[in-house]
Amino acid sequence: MKRARHKLVGVILASAILILSSAHADDYREAREELIAEYQNENYPAMLLAARRAVAARPGYPAALFNLALSQTLNSDHRGSLQTLDLLLEKGVDFGASELDDFAALRELDGWSDYVAKVGSLVQPAGVADVVANYPESKFVPEGIAIDEAGELYIGSIHTGQLVRLSENPSVLVKRGDSWSVFGMRFHVDGSLWFASAAVPELADVEDDAGQTGIFRLDTSSGVITRAAVLPQYEQKQVLGDLVIADDNTIYATDSLTGAIYRYHIDSNEFETLVERGKLGSPQGLVLDESGGYLYVADYIGGLYRVSVQDGSLLRLRVADNVTDYGIDGLYRYGHELLVVQNGIRPNRIAALQLSDNGLAISRSRLLAANLEQFDEPTLGVIRGDEFFFVANSHWNRFDRDGRLPEGLSGPIILKLRLD
């Protein structure tokens, strides 16, 4: 899992990779913890039982399938392991098994060369996207992005806390101290720019404000923040990471650390809990359906949900076997498709997921972009007409354990791709 937003991480245990997450305690987490313990104890039969329980608890979850494949080969079921790895490839996911010594026995199997060839195809660049903007600050760590009616782009920084307009002569509209790390942002119909902000460990000099979060309204013409709506301190750690504006008076925002979804009323300056804390693992992007009566929400470690704005009830979307809806950061609607930025699976990608007629299932996926040379953990984006503008290189994955960034990173790159 990635820092404040509960992104997936690869943890090296001996020569194998076990992909972990940090959701609230559930059957999957318990099975995963037992799996790790039995791996460390070299009790591989017990590890396999735990792996099967993890898959049962979270069907189709790429990390669970990878750990099942690892458990199978450690129990000498090499054929079964290869079949499980093939299931991952059908979903367009690879965790590098072909490079790990624990899977060496699979290299003697019929079908291994086909598997390696498919892995090779999966990691090839796909899609065409144009560079439309750059910003020279190498340690900016961009997240949120918006575009105004004139076509000018705005990006926010996790590390510096700045919000910048990327005009011909870029201007800093929000600086550190006006808010905290800048996450998702959207323009209101009145022309103001609302953005989510939180004091996360990756923010420079964050110590005094750690744990605070809220949504802010910016007058982009003057650079003045005209509203600072700070979420009450329900938990020690909470991060409002993305938002969507429903109407003149209503904004919905996700808390990626507590699992809550909030409804904010602009006129009364009050937050209302729509989905209780702990109901979701790590909600990220969200978008309204055509009727405005439901939200689609991407739970990073739990998949796609439809949420009633009336009562907050949740419904898990059914997903075709060859599609994965895990690891979604940005979520948008394009006609009857859900446009997703997936950076919690390998390879990172931009994809369009086709909704069923009743809006309760994903029937197929079309890949729009993956493995592009500018990619270094893409994050959020914005649709304008039939074009999608998105942050290509957030560098979220480059922070060390102490929240420091290496030298030599590229500045933010904004890409544009056609959706039609």
C-alpha positions as CSV (number, residue, x, y, z in Angstrom):
1,M,0.0,0.0,0.0
2,K,1.2,3.3,-0.8
3,R,1.9,5.6,2.1
4,A,-1.2,7.5,3.2
5,R,-3.5,5.9,0.6
6,H,-3.0,2.3,1.6
7,K,-1.4,1.2,-1.6
8,L,0.0,-2.4,-2.1
9,V,3.7,-3.0,-1.3
10,G,6.0,-5.9,-2.2
11,V,7.6,-7.4,1.0
12,I,10.7,-9.6,0.4
13,L,10.7,-12.7,2.5
14,A,13.7,-14.8,1.7
15,S,13.6,-15.1,-2.1
16,A,9.8,-14.8,-2.6
17,I,7.6,-11.7,-2.8
18,L,4.4,-11.7,-0.7
19,I,2.1,-8.8,-1.6
20,L,0.6,-7.3,1.5
21,S,-2.2,-4.8,2.3
22,S,-3.3,-3.2,5.5
23,A,-7.1,-3.4,5.5
24,H,-9.2,-3.6,8.7
25,A,-9.1,-7.0,10.3
26,D,-11.0,-9.5,8.2
27,D,-10.8,-13.1,7.0
28,Y,-8.4,-12.2,4.3
29,R,-6.0,-10.4,6.6
30,E,-6.1,-13.2,9.1
31,A,-5.4,-15.8,6.4
32,R,-2.6,-13.6,4.9
33,E,-0.9,-13.2,8.3
34,E,-1.0,-16.9,8.9
35,L,0.3,-17.5,5.4
36,I,3.3,-15.3,6.1
37,A,4.0,-16.9,9.4
38,E,3.9,-20.4,7.9
39,Y,6.1,-19.3,5.1
40,Q,8.7,-18.1,7.6
41,N,8.4,-21.4,9.5
42,E,8.7,-23.3,6.2
43,N,5.5,-25.1,7.0
44,Y,4.4,-25.1,3.4
45,P,1.3,-27.4,3.7
46,A,-0.2,-25.0,6.3
47,M,0.8,-22.0,4.1
48,L,-1.1,-23.5,1.2
49,L,-4.3,-23.9,3.4
50,A,-3.9,-20.3,4.5
51,A,-3.5,-19.2,0.9
52,R,-6.7,-21.0,-0.2
53,R,-8.6,-19.3,2.6
54,A,-7.2,-15.9,1.5
55,V,-8.5,-16.5,-2.0
56,A,-11.9,-17.6,-0.7
57,A,-12.1,-14.4,1.4
58,R,-11.1,-12.1,-1.5
59,P,-11.8,-13.9,-4.8
60,G,-9.9,-12.7,-7.8
61,Y,-7.6,-10.5,-5.7
62,P,-4.2,-10.5,-7.5
63,A,-2.1,-10.6,-4.4
64,A,-4.1,-13.6,-3.1
65,L,-3.7,-15.4,-6.4
66,F,0.1,-14.7,-6.4
67,N,0.5,-16.0,-2.9
68,L,-1.5,-19.1,-3.8
69,A,0.8,-19.8,-6.8
70,L,3.8,-19.4,-4.5
71,S,2.3,-21.8,-2.0
72,Q,1.5,-24.3,-4.7
73,T,5.0,-24.5,-6.0
74,L,6.5,-24.7,-2.5
75,N,4.2,-27.8,-2.1
76,S,5.5,-29.3,-5.4
77,D,2.3,-28.6,-7.2
78,H,4.1,-26.9,-10.0
79,R,1.4,-27.4,-12.6
80,G,-1.2,-25.9,-10.3
81,S,1.1,-23.0,-9.7
82,L,1.5,-22.3,-13.4
83,Q,-2.2,-22.4,-13.9
84,T,-2.7,-19.9,-11.1
85,L,-0.1,-17.6,-12.6
86,D,-1.9,-17.9,-15.9
87,L,-5.1,-16.7,-14.2
88,L,-3.2,-13.6,-13.2
89,L,-2.0,-13.0,-16.7
90,E,-5.6,-13.3,-18.0
91,K,-6.4,-10.4,-15.7
92,G,-3.4,-8.5,-17.2
93,V,-1.4,-8.8,-14.0
94,D,2.2,-9.9,-13.4
95,F,4.2,-9.8,-10.1
96,G,7.5,-11.0,-11.6
97,A,7.2,-14.7,-10.9
98,S,9.3,-15.6,-13.9
99,E,12.3,-13.8,-12.2
100,L,12.0,-15.5,-8.8
101,D,14.0,-18.5,-7.8
102,D,11.0,-20.0,-5.8
103,F,9.3,-20.6,-9.2
104,A,12.4,-22.2,-10.8
105,A,10.8,-25.7,-10.9
106,L,8.1,-24.3,-13.3
107,R,10.7,-23.6,-15.9
108,E,10.8,-27.3,-16.7
109,L,7.1,-27.5,-17.5
110,D,5.4,-27.6,-20.9
111,G,3.8,-24.3,-21.2
112,W,6.4,-22.3,-19.4
113,S,7.8,-20.8,-22.5
114,D,4.3,-19.7,-23.5
115,Y,3.8,-18.1,-20.1
116,V,7.1,-16.2,-20.4
117,A,6.1,-15.0,-23.9
118,K,2.8,-13.7,-22.5
119,V,4.6,-11.9,-19.7
120,G,6.8,-10.3,-22.3
121,S,3.8,-9.1,-24.2
122,L,2.2,-7.7,-21.0
123,V,5.2,-5.5,-20.2
124,Q,5.4,-3.9,-23.7
125,P,4.2,-0.3,-24.1
126,A,0.6,0.0,-25.0
127,G,-1.5,3.0,-26.1
128,V,-0.6,6.4,-27.4
129,A,-0.5,9.4,-25.2
130,D,0.9,12.9,-25.8
131,V,2.9,15.0,-23.4
132,V,0.9,18.2,-22.8
133,A,2.7,19.8,-19.8
134,N,5.8,19.5,-17.7
135,Y,6.8,21.1,-14.4
136,P,10.5,21.3,-13.5
137,E,10.2,20.7,-9.8
138,S,11.7,17.1,-9.4
139,K,10.4,16.5,-5.8
140,F,6.9,17.9,-6.4
141,V,5.1,14.5,-6.2
142,P,2.0,15.4,-8.1
143,E,-1.4,13.8,-7.3
144,G,-4.5,15.8,-8.1
145,I,-5.2,17.5,-11.4
146,A,-7.9,19.7,-12.8
147,I,-8.6,21.7,-15.9
148,D,-10.6,24.9,-16.2
149,E,-12.9,26.1,-18.9
150,A,-10.1,27.9,-20.7
151,G,-8.1,24.6,-20.9
152,E,-5.5,25.5,-18.3
153,L,-4.2,22.7,-16.1
154,Y,-3.8,22.7,-12.4
155,I,-1.8,20.2,-10.3
156,G,-1.2,19.7,-6.6
157,S,1.8,18.4,-4.7
158,I,2.0,15.8,-2.0
159,H,5.5,16.7,-0.9
160,T,5.7,20.5,-1.2
161,G,2.0,21.2,-0.5
162,Q,1.8,23.5,-3.5
163,L,-1.0,23.9,-6.0
164,V,0.2,25.2,-9.4
165,R,-1.4,26.5,-12.5
166,L,0.5,25.1,-15.5
167,S,0.1,28.1,-17.8
168,E,2.9,29.3,-20.2
169,N,4.4,30.9,-17.1
170,P,3.4,28.5,-14.2
171,S,2.2,30.1,-11.0
172,V,2.0,28.8,-7.5
173,L,-1.5,29.5,-6.2
174,V,-1.3,27.6,-3.0
175,K,1.8,27.2,-0.9
176,R,2.8,25.1,2.1
177,G,1.0,26.6,5.1
178,D,-2.2,27.4,3.2
179,S,-3.2,23.8,3.4
180,W,-1.3,20.4,3.5
181,S,-0.6,17.8,0.8
182,V,-2.9,18.5,-2.1
183,F,-4.8,15.4,-3.3
184,G,-7.9,15.2,-5.6
185,M,-9.4,18.4,-7.0
186,R,-12.5,19.4,-9.0
187,F,-13.9,22.7,-10.4
188,H,-17.3,23.8,-9.1
189,V,-19.8,25.3,-11.5
190,D,-19.2,28.7,-9.9
191,G,-15.6,28.5,-11.1
192,S,-13.9,27.9,-7.8
193,L,-11.5,25.0,-7.4
194,W,-12.1,22.5,-4.5
195,F,-9.3,20.2,-3.4
196,A,-8.8,17.6,-0.8
197,S,-5.8,18.1,1.5
198,A,-4.2,16.1,4.4
199,A,-1.1,16.3,6.5
200,V,0.6,13.0,5.5
201,P,4.1,11.8,6.4
202,E,5.4,12.6,2.9
203,L,4.6,16.3,3.3
204,A,7.7,18.3,4.1
205,D,7.8,19.6,7.7
206,V,4.5,17.9,8.6
207,E,5.1,17.2,12.3
208,D,2.9,19.9,13.8
209,D,-0.2,19.1,11.7
210,A,0.0,15.3,11.4
211,G,-3.4,13.6,11.1
212,Q,-5.4,16.6,10.0
213,T,-7.4,16.6,6.7
214,G,-10.1,18.6,5.0
215,I,-11.4,20.1,1.8
216,F,-10.5,23.6,0.6
217,R,-12.0,26.1,-1.9
218,L,-9.7,28.2,-4.0
219,D,-10.4,31.3,-6.0
220,T,-8.0,30.7,-8.9
221,S,-8.2,34.3,-10.1
222,S,-6.9,35.7,-6.9
223,G,-5.1,32.7,-5.4
224,V,-7.0,33.1,-2.2
225,I,-8.4,30.1,-0.2
226,T,-12.0,31.1,0.6
227,R,-13.0,28.0,2.5
228,A,-11.1,25.6,4.8
229,A,-13.4,22.8,5.9
230,V,-11.4,20.6,8.3
231,L,-12.8,17.2,9.0
232,P,-13.4,16.6,12.7
233,Q,-10.7,14.4,14.3
234,Y,-12.6,11.1,14.3
235,E,-9.4,9.0,14.1
236,Q,-5.8,9.7,14.8
237,K,-5.0,9.1,11.2
238,Q,-7.4,10.1,8.4
239,V,-6.8,11.3,4.8
240,L,-9.4,12.8,2.5
241,G,-7.8,11.8,-0.8
242,D,-10.4,12.4,-3.5
243,L,-13.7,14.2,-4.0
244,V,-16.5,14.7,-6.4
245,I,-18.9,17.7,-6.6
246,A,-22.5,16.5,-6.9
247,D,-24.3,19.8,-7.2
248,D,-24.1,23.5,-6.1
249,N,-24.1,22.5,-2.4
250,T,-22.9,18.9,-2.1
251,I,-19.4,17.4,-2.2
252,Y,-18.5,13.7,-1.6
253,A,-15.0,12.8,-0.3
254,T,-13.3,9.5,0.5
255,D,-11.1,8.8,3.5
256,S,-8.5,6.3,2.3
257,L,-7.3,5.5,5.8
258,T,-10.5,4.9,7.8
259,G,-12.6,3.6,4.9
260,A,-15.3,6.3,5.3
261,I,-17.1,8.4,2.7
262,Y,-18.3,11.8,3.7
263,R,-20.9,14.2,2.3
264,Y,-20.0,17.8,2.8
265,H,-22.7,20.5,2.7
266,I,-21.2,23.8,1.4
267,D,-23.9,26.1,2.7
268,S,-23.8,24.8,6.3
269,N,-20.0,24.0,6.2
270,E,-20.8,20.6,7.8
271,F,-19.6,17.0,7.1
272,E,-22.1,14.1,7.2
273,T,-21.0,10.5,7.3
274,L,-22.4,8.6,4.3
275,V,-20.4,5.4,4.7
276,E,-19.2,4.5,8.2
277,R,-15.5,4.2,9.0
278,G,-14.3,0.6,8.5
279,K,-16.9,-0.4,5.9
280,L,-14.4,-0.1,3.1
281,G,-10.7,-1.0,3.1
282,S,-9.1,2.0,1.3
283,P,-11.6,4.0,-0.8
284,Q,-9.9,6.2,-3.4
285,G,-11.5,7.6,-6.6
286,L,-15.3,8.2,-6.8
287,V,-17.7,9.3,-9.4
288,L,-21.5,9.8,-9.7
289,D,-23.6,7.6,-12.0
290,E,-25.8,9.1,-14.7
291,S,-28.8,9.4,-12.4
292,G,-26.8,11.1,-9.6
293,G,-28.4,8.6,-7.1
294,Y,-25.3,6.5,-6.8
295,L,-21.6,6.8,-6.4
296,Y,-19.1,4.4,-7.9
297,V,-16.2,4.1,-5.5
298,A,-12.9,2.4,-6.0
299,D,-11.7,0.5,-2.9
300,Y,-8.0,0.1,-3.6
301,I,-7.9,-3.3,-1.8
302,G,-11.5,-4.3,-2.2
303,G,-12.6,-3.5,-5.8
304,L,-15.4,-1.4,-7.2
305,Y,-18.6,-0.6,-5.2
306,R,-21.8,1.2,-6.0
307,V,-23.0,3.4,-3.1
308,S,-26.4,4.8,-2.6
309,V,-26.3,8.5,-1.9
310,Q,-29.7,8.1,-0.1
311,D,-28.6,5.7,2.7
312,G,-24.9,4.8,2.0
313,S,-25.7,1.2,1.3
314,L,-22.9,-0.7,-0.5
315,L,-23.1,-3.1,-3.4
316,R,-19.9,-4.9,-4.7
317,L,-19.8,-4.8,-8.5
318,R,-19.6,-8.2,-10.3
319,V,-16.5,-8.3,-12.5
320,A,-15.7,-10.5,-15.5
321,D,-13.1,-13.2,-14.9
322,N,-10.5,-11.6,-17.2
323,V,-10.8,-8.2,-15.6
324,T,-9.4,-7.0,-12.3
325,D,-10.8,-4.0,-10.4
326,Y,-8.2,-3.9,-7.7
327,G,-5.5,-1.3,-7.3
328,I,-7.6,1.6,-8.7
329,D,-6.6,5.1,-7.7
330,G,-8.4,7.5,-10.1
331,L,-12.0,6.7,-11.1
332,Y,-14.0,8.6,-13.7
333,R,-17.1,8.0,-15.9
334,Y,-17.0,8.2,-19.7
335,G,-20.4,7.4,-21.1
336,H,-21.3,3.9,-19.9
337,E,-17.7,3.1,-19.0
338,L,-15.7,3.6,-15.8
339,L,-12.3,5.0,-16.6
340,V,-9.7,3.8,-14.1
341,V,-6.0,4.6,-13.2
342,Q,-4.6,1.4,-11.7
343,N,-1.3,1.7,-10.0
344,G,-1.7,-1.1,-7.4
345,I,-1.1,-3.8,-9.9
346,R,1.6,-4.6,-12.4
347,P,1.7,-3.2,-15.0
348,N,0.3,0.2,-14.1
349,R,-2.4,1.2,-16.6
350,I,-5.2,3.4,-17.8
351,A,-8.3,1.3,-18.7
352,A,-12.0,1.7,-19.5
353,L,-14.3,-0.8,-17.8
354,Q,-17.6,-1.4,-19.5
355,L,-20.6,-1.3,-17.2
356,S,-23.5,-3.6,-17.6
357,D,-26.9,-2.2,-18.6
358,N,-28.1,-2.2,-15.0
359,G,-24.8,-0.7,-13.8
360,L,-24.1,-3.5,-11.3
361,A,-21.3,-5.4,-13.2
362,I,-18.2,-4.9,-15.3
363,S,-18.5,-7.0,-18.5
364,R,-15.1,-6.2,-20.1
365,S,-12.1,-3.9,-20.1
366,R,-10.3,-2.0,-22.8
367,L,-6.7,-1.1,-22.2
368,L,-5.9,2.6,-23.1
369,A,-2.3,2.9,-21.9
370,A,0.3,0.9,-20.0
371,N,4.1,0.7,-19.7
372,L,4.6,4.1,-21.3
373,E,8.1,5.5,-20.9
374,Q,6.8,8.5,-18.8
375,F,5.0,6.2,-16.4
376,D,6.3,6.2,-12.8
377,E,3.1,5.4,-10.9
378,P,0.4,7.4,-12.6
379,T,-2.3,8.7,-10.2
380,L,-5.3,11.0,-10.9
381,G,-6.7,12.5,-14.1
382,V,-9.5,14.6,-15.5
383,I,-11.8,14.1,-18.6
384,R,-12.4,16.9,-21.0
385,G,-14.6,15.9,-23.9
386,D,-13.2,12.8,-25.4
387,E,-9.7,13.4,-23.9
388,F,-8.2,12.2,-20.7
389,F,-5.4,14.3,-19.0
390,F,-3.5,12.5,-16.2
391,V,-0.5,12.6,-14.0
392,A,2.0,10.1,-15.5
393,N,4.8,10.1,-12.9
394,S,3.7,10.8,-9.3
395,H,6.9,9.2,-7.8
396,W,4.9,8.0,-4.8
397,N,6.9,4.8,-5.0
398,R,10.2,6.6,-4.6
399,F,9.8,7.6,-0.9
400,D,12.0,5.8,1.5
401,R,10.8,4.7,5.0
402,D,11.7,8.1,6.4
403,G,9.6,10.0,3.7
404,R,12.7,11.1,1.8
405,L,13.0,11.3,-2.0
406,P,16.1,10.4,-4.1
407,E,17.8,12.9,-6.3
408,G,17.5,12.9,-10.1
409,L,13.7,12.5,-10.4
410,S,11.9,14.0,-13.3
411,G,9.4,16.8,-12.7
412,P,5.7,16.2,-13.2
413,I,4.6,15.0,-16.6
414,I,1.0,15.4,-17.8
415,L,-0.2,13.1,-20.6
416,K,-3.3,13.2,-22.7
417,L,-4.9,10.3,-24.5
418,R,-8.0,10.0,-26.7
419,L,-10.9,8.0,-25.2
420,D,-12.8,7.4,-28.5
